[in-house]
Amino acid sequence: MTIPDFITAFCLILGALLGLTGGVGVYRLPDFFTRLHACSVTDSACAFLILSGLMFQTGFSLATIKLFFILVFLLITSPTSTHALAKAALNSGEIPWCQSQKER
């Protein structure tokens, strides 16, 4: 195995583990806002790691440029959509969970 293969494997495995962590966070966290935070952070990090790993594997080619543009698009739209969802939830009356509240 070459060095790009090791980097690719590391990025893909770490990205998959972050994706699983985000899934567990969505399942285990108490309210909408904490769940939204868990999935948005892991979504961005997971996409970055997986697409970076794929870019290392393809070398410098047209596929790498396409993967780069996909990565830039995801890194711009994911936080923007998360912010819009959180703002819509606040405007509709959703109350953020705080530690002093009892479980609903």
GIJOPE-V457092 format. One record per backbone hydrogen bond with DSSP energy under -0.5 kcal/mol. NH is the residue of the N-H (numbers start at 0). CO is the residue of the C=O. If there is no record, write none. Layout:
NH;CO / NH;CO
This chain:
5;1 / 6;2 / 7;3 / 8;4 / 9;5 / 10;6 / 11;7 / 12;8 / 13;9 / 14;10 / 15;11 / 16;12 / 17;13 / 18;14 / 19;15 / 20;16 / 21;17 / 22;18 / 23;19 / 24;20 / 25;21 / 26;22 / 27;23 / 28;24 / 34;30 / 35;31 / 36;32 / 37;33 / 38;34 / 39;35 / 40;36 / 41;37 / 42;38 / 43;39 / 44;40 / 45;41 / 46;42 / 47;43 / 48;44 / 49;45 / 50;46 / 51;47 / 52;48 / 53;49 / 54;50 / 55;51 / 56;52 / 57;53 / 58;54 / 60;58 / 64;60 / 65;61 / 66;62 / 67;63 / 68;64 / 69;65 / 70;66 / 71;67 / 72;68 / 73;69 / 74;70 / 75;71 / 76;72 / 77;73 / 79;75 / 80;76 / 81;77 / 82;78 / 83;79 / 84;80 / 85;81 / 86;82 / 87;83 / 88;84 / 89;85 / 90;86 / 91;87 / 92;89 / 93;88 / 100;97
